[in-house]
């Protein structure tokens, strides 16, 4: 029985290599489709968010009520494994020394911080708390943010004056204008639910 032989020529080798390369390239393209502009934008946004929330400070004071923003901050911290600090700033009047005791203001501040810590715990994230005294709310917040190397300041908001359209409080405006990090200011809508804790309704008894 005569043996059969396959003739191998240089041209055949080149053609075979080209076919294999084409198959490999096709498979790679199918598994790694080209990145679109939208894909790149989404990736950049995700990277920015990750850097933004590396260290979060939620700001409270007698006028700045940020409980509803604490919910959002806790969710961000948990998702991105970020450090979370709830800060209450007490404004010390000029007629007193800056280190003067302010027991009533401190007591109110510690109550607020206890609430903030509870909100964080319900969200499954650890939260540090701190109360600071300063000549102005913005000074206390900005100095703490600098010391902590904060990436994001989170504040609720209030309006000065009783007329419609009054500007945001001066402390918030000064913080947003002078902070060396991103600042997130939240106004809770009348019918909003994103920034509130979810509660399970109790069953009704027939």
C-alpha angles and dihedrals in degrees: 000000000000116000118237119228131195113220113228116202131179090248091053091051092052092049092049092050090049092052093049091048091050091051092048092048091050092050092047091050091050092050095040108036116192114275112249126214089255091053091051092047091050091049092049091049091051091050092049091050092050091053093042096058100042089112121015129192120191110203126218133173139152089283102027110077109187102163092117091049090049087069092056093043091052091052091050092047093050094047094047098032089238129166110257126203127180108206127193115193121203117200112221114208117240091242089067131061112262090243093047118134115258103181098170094048091044092051091052090047095051090050090054092047091051089055091048091051091051091051090052092048091052088053090052097246133118116243129191119210132208137176118205134186121216142154088252135016092238092051092053093047097045094047091049092047090052093048092048095044089232120196096194136024116201121198140171114219143232135187125235115226129021099257123100115264096026112161123257114273117288092238091057092045092051092047093049092047097048107031116116091215139048118294124207116196118189130196113194111230121227093243100024123126105177095087098043132085115256118239128193111236115241114248115257119240115230 
